[in-house]
Amino acid sequence: DKHAFDCPVTGGEQGAIDGTLTLIVGAAEKDVEGVLPVLESFSSRRFYFDQPGGGQTAKLCNQVSLVSCMVGYADALALAQQSGIDPELMLEVLANGTGGSGASRTLAPKSLAGDYKPGFLVEHLRKDVALALRRSEDLDITLPGAETAFTLLDMLCQIGGSRMGTQALTLLYQEEETCKAAGLDWSLLDQGEDEGDGHECSCGHDHGDGHECCGGHHHDHGDGHECHCHHHE
């Protein structure tokens, strides 16, 4: 007469501190009545997916959407900064239009301020996106937004950003001096490439010689590895 269920959460470090996490439950509400007071003690909202693993799948859907939104605001910030317009004002435009997102509202200002302290670690988001990509392979579907985001997160981890907050994604768009000041080392990426042409990311995908990263500015690292971050020009 035992029952187990999956219950991933969202809401970040502050949500955990405040006890206001959102719970994503892989069970029917009636199945968790016995422990509901416990769940309520650290959450403000609970969503019930009536099948085992349903919570985990819904959590991965959240992470897939999140990383695509993060790449979107990182692209927008890079475009604004390189075009010479006020990036803070641009973020206000996003906040008042359909181009905005939870990521652009809460994380983009930190990126702009150079605040890379973790609320959620880069390596943990990379892990979640890797799980989503494995799931997409099982379902024989393609998630191009998630694949692009994974490539960027994986690169950030390789150059020393694994323990930074996820908003550090925007460092991939900055000059090398800015990255170095933040504690990143682009030479680590080059060392990884020298170890073999077939760069296999932790998502399990072997990108082979034509591993293409996305950031906005082209550079050929050699062996067909094309990156779009402009530090290596």
Salt bridges, closest charged atoms under 4 A:
ASP31 OD1 - LYS30 NZ 3.25
ASP115 OD1 - LYS117 NZ 2.93
GLU123 OE2 - ARG163 NH1 2.43
ASP128 OD1 - LYS127 NZ 2.80
GLU137 OE2 - HIS205 NE2 2.87
ASP154 OD1 - ARG126 NH1 2.93
ASP154 OD2 - HIS199 NE2 3.10
GLU175 OE2 - HIS230 NE2 3.23
ASP190 OD1 - HIS221 ND1 3.92
GLU193 OE2 - HIS225 NE2 3.49
GLU212 OE2 - HIS228 NE2 3.13
GLU226 OE2 - HIS218 ND1 2.61
